Amino acid sequence: MPRSTPSYGIDTSIFVRLLTGHPAKDYAQTLDALERLLKREPSAALYVSNQVIGEAYIALQHHYQISKSDAREAMLKLLTGSMIRPLNGDDALTCLRAKTGCGLLDRLITQDYAARDAIVLTNDKKMAKLTEAKLLG
């Protein structure tokens, strides 16, 4: 049965362009293409996965010298104030908002497994403190 609302998942190249606006020409083309898509399919939903959030987090730091805190804030702003939504909903936003304990990537990994009713096994003591994780051994 076809979906009544078409869903699209964006990749890291699109997400990073939307976050940074760079390179300017590619940003403008990306934004224009998304706007045309939404004009053709007004009920379409645009999503970003935890993997894309994690890759963008690293790219923003490595390629754009953006701090971890600023990268998180930029992603939160885009994911709560635009046409793009996290694939795993508010739980992914909670990962972005957390400032203590394990890092963002560990939280995204754990949240992704938890969304599939799986417990994460880890050797990382900070990660193991998350409700959905368990220290192996």
N, C-alpha and C positions, 0 to 999 in steps of 0.2 A: 504494500500500500504506500503510495507516495506521501511525503510529508506535506503538510499544509504550509509550513514555514520552512523555506530552504535555509540550511545552516552551512556556513563556510568557516573553516579554520584558517587563520592566517599564519604564515611562517615567520621566522625570525627576521628576515630581511624587511618585511613589511612593518613588523612591530617596531624595529629599531628606527626605521625611517620616520614613523609616526611619533616616536619618542624624541628624536633629535632634530628632525627637519633637515637632515643632511644625508647626502648631498642635496642641495636645494632643488636641482632639476628633477632628480629621482623622487624626492619628497612630493613635489607638485604633481608629477605623473601618477604616483601611488595614490595620493589623495583624490585626484580627479577620477582615476579608475574605480576606486571604492565608491565615490559619490555616484558615478554612472551606474554601477552595479545596483546600488540601493534605489536609484531612480527607476531602473528596469524591474527590480524586485523589492518593492517597498517593505515587504514583510520579512525580508531576509535577516538572519541573525549572524553576526560576525563574532567569532570566538578566538581566544588565544589559550593554548594548552600550557600546563605547568612546565613542560619541556621548553617551550618557546620563551616563557617568562624567565626560566633559568639561563638559557642561552643569551637572552637579551641583557640580563643582569651582568653576566660576565663580559659581554661585548661593550656595554656602556662603560665599564671600569677600564677594560684593557685598551680599547680603541679610541675612546672619547675622554679618558681620564676623569670620569664622573665618580664621585664618592659612592660608597655603598648606600649611605643614607639618601643621597640625592637620587640615585637610581631607583630606589624603592619608592620614593615620593613621586617621581615622574611616572612610574608604572601605575601607582595608585590613582593618580590624577587622570591618566588616560583611561584606565579600566572602570572608573566610576563616573566619568564625565564625558563619555563619547559613545560612539556606535559600537565599540569593541567591548566585549565582556569576557571574563575568565571562563573557560570551559567547565571548570570545577566549581563555579559559583563563588559565594561569599567565603567559603573555606580557603580559597586561594588568596583572597584579599586579606584574610586573617594572617596568613603566612607572611604577606608583604608588610603588615603592620607590626609584627612581633620584632622586638628590639633586644631581647635578652635570650640567653640559652644558645641553642645550636643555630647554625647559619640558615640563610634563606633556602639554599639548595637542599639541605637536609629536610627542612620543613616541607618544601614542595614535593620531594620524593615521598616522604611519609604521608602527606595528604593524598597524593595520587594513589598510593596503595590502599589507604583507608577508604577512599571512595569506591574501591572494589572489594571492601570487606576483608582486606588482608593486613596482617600485622607485619611491620617491618622488623627484620632481624638485623642487628647492627653490632659492631665492636666499638662504636663511638659512644662514650658515656654521656655526653651532652644530648645526643640524639635519642638515646635510650630513655631519657627523662620525659620525652613526649608520650602522651597517653597511648598513641597508636604504635609505639615502638617497644622493642624488647631487646635487652642486651643478650647477645648469643653467648651461651656457655654457662 
